[in-house]
Amino acid sequence: MGRSWTAPAGSSLMFSVLLRPAAGSACWTTLTLVAGLAVVEGLALAGGPSAQLKWPNDCICRERKLAGILAESLAPTAADRVVILGIGCNVAWAGRDLPAGLRRTATACDLEGHPLDRTVLAEAILGRLAIRYREWTDGGFGALRQQWLSHAAWMGQRVTARHPSGPVSGRALGISKCGELIVETAEGPLALTAGDMERALGPRLRLADGVAD
């Protein structure tokens, strides 16, 4: 969507992981959710702030964005599939010159009172990702669904999801075994495979123009 990630030198932990899911792996796009779970768990292990998962690819703290995940694959067939999993986490923002709009919608570990060493955080996240990826390989996202929901933001609340076909409003019921967001609308439950969720009537978690969310 033409977005980017703002990261002054030394302020963030950013890395990509190359994954090769088995040819028969279904719903590989749920790797974004798997990575989000690993980030939240890694933050806790490293002594970072408590974070929640905002479907489909953000980790938030006090309703501000702390980390983001993106999974991409250009493989033409499942047999050739290679997934590049990108992870970015705001770590050290104190004293840095950042856009005012960014500070209204995002946060960092040190701003939440949890200064972290980026190497320690990387080790914790990668360790959790290795474990969760093996579980995903063995049992699919269904094996991790309840753990993901235990960290989920806004489940049971009214949300608005920006979808390619238009905005969808209703109550967030949960997510499916393939990572779809289930929203209870006036017409009945609707499963969304892509989009961007925000809490209805609450603060928007979209970052300033030109900055990724």
N, C-alpha and C positions, 0 to 999 in steps of 0.2 A: 504493500500500500504506500510505497514511497517514504516510509518512515526511517528514522535513524536512532542511534543510541548515543546520548551525550555522556562523555566520560573523560573529564580532565585527567591528565597523567597522574597515576597513583591513587585515583579515587575509587576504582572499581575492580572487581574480579570478573574477567571476561575470558571465556574459553569455549572451544568447540570439541566435540567428541565424535569420532567416526564409528558408526555401528553398522553391522551387517546382519540384520534379522534373518532368521531361517526362511527359506523360500515359501514355506507354508504359513508363515506368520500372518494372521488376520489383524485388521485394525491397527496397522503400524503407526497411524497418526496419533494413537493414544500415548506414544512415547513422550510427547510433550507433557502429558499429565503425569507420567511416571517420573520424568525429570523434575517437575514441580514438587512432587512428594519428596524426592531426594534432596532438593534444595531446602525445603522447610525442615526436614530432619537433620540435614547437615548444619544448618544454622543453629539448631538447638544443641547439637553435639559440640560445636565450636564455641559455645557460650554467647551466641548472637541473640538478637531479639526474637520474640515469639512472632511467627508470621502465619498468615492464612493463605489459602489457595483461591484465587479468583479465576473461574473458568474463562477461557481455556488455558491461558499461558502466563499468568502473572502470580507473583507472590506479593502480598500486601501486609503492611503493618500499620495499625491504627488508620486503616482505610487510605493509606498512601502506598504507592508502588515502591517495592523494595528490590524486586528481581523480576526478570522476564526470561522466557524460554521460547525458542523457535526450532522446530524440526523441519528439515527440508530433504527431499529426495528427487533426483532427476532420472532415476533408473527407469527404463522403459517397461520392464517386467519385474514381477515379484522375485523371480529367480536371480536377477541381477541387482536387487535392491541394496543400495547403500544409503544410510540415513546420516545426515550431518546434524548433530544436536548442538545448538548454540545456547549458552547460558550466560547471563549477565546479572551481576548483583552490585548494588551501590554499597560501598563499604565505608569510605572516609570522605565526608563532605564538609566537615567542620572547617570554617575559615576560607572556603573556596568561593570564588566568584561564579555563581550559577544564575541562570535566568530566574527571575522572580516567579514566573508561572510554574517552573519546575519545582520549586520549593513548596508550592501550594498543593501539588498533586503527587509528589514523590518524596522519598525519605532515604536515609542511609543508616547503616548499623551504628555508626558513632553518634549520629543525631538522636538515635533511640536509646543512648546510654550504654551501648555495647561495642566499644572499639575492638576490632578484630585484626589479627594478622592474616593477610590474604592467602598466604601459603597454608596456614592451618585451616582456614575455611575451605580452600580448594581440596585439601586432603579429606576433610569431613564429607563434603558433597560428593566427591568421586567415590568414596567408600560406600556411601549409601546408594549411589547410583548403580554401582556394581552389583549390590545385593538386590535392589529392586528390579534391575534389568534381567537378572537370572530368574527371578520370580515371574516377571512378565513373559519371559521366553517359555517357561514351563506351564504357566496357567493363563496367559493373556491378561488383559487389564481387569477382567473379572476377579482375578485373584487379589488385586490391589484396590478394588473399588471402595471397599469399606474404609480402608486406611486413608484413602484420598478424601472421602467424605468427612472423616473425623477432623480434617483440617480445613474444610471448605468454608468459604465466606458466603453469607446471605442465603443459605439453603432454608427454605420455608418462608422466605420474605418475598415481597414484590420486587421484581426486577424488570429491566428493559434490556433486551438483547438486540444489538445492531446486527442485522442479517443481510446478506447480499440481496434478498428479495424485499427487504424493508424491515422496519423495527417491529419487534415482537414483545408485548408486555404481558405480564402475568406473575404467578407465584412459582419460584424455583422449587421443583420437587426433588431433584437429584440428577444423577447422571447414569447413563446406560453402561452396559459392559463394553461398548465400543466408544465410550467417552462422549456420547451425545448429551447435551443439556436438555433436560425434560422440564418444560414450562407448562404450567396449567393456565390455559387461556380461557376466554369466554366460550370459545368453540370446542374446548376439550384439550387434553394433553398434546403437546407438540414437541417433537424431538429435533433439536438443532445440531447440525454437524459442524457448523462454523459460525463465527460471529464474535461479538465483543459485549460482555455483560456489564451492566452497571446497576446499582440499586436505585429503584424508582424513588423519586422525590428526595434522594440523598445526594451527597457530593459526587460530582463526575470524576472518574478516575482516568480520564483521558489527559495525557500530558500536553504541554504547550505545543503550538503548531511547530512542525518540523522535528519533533522529538517522539521516539517510539513509545507506544504503550503496549 
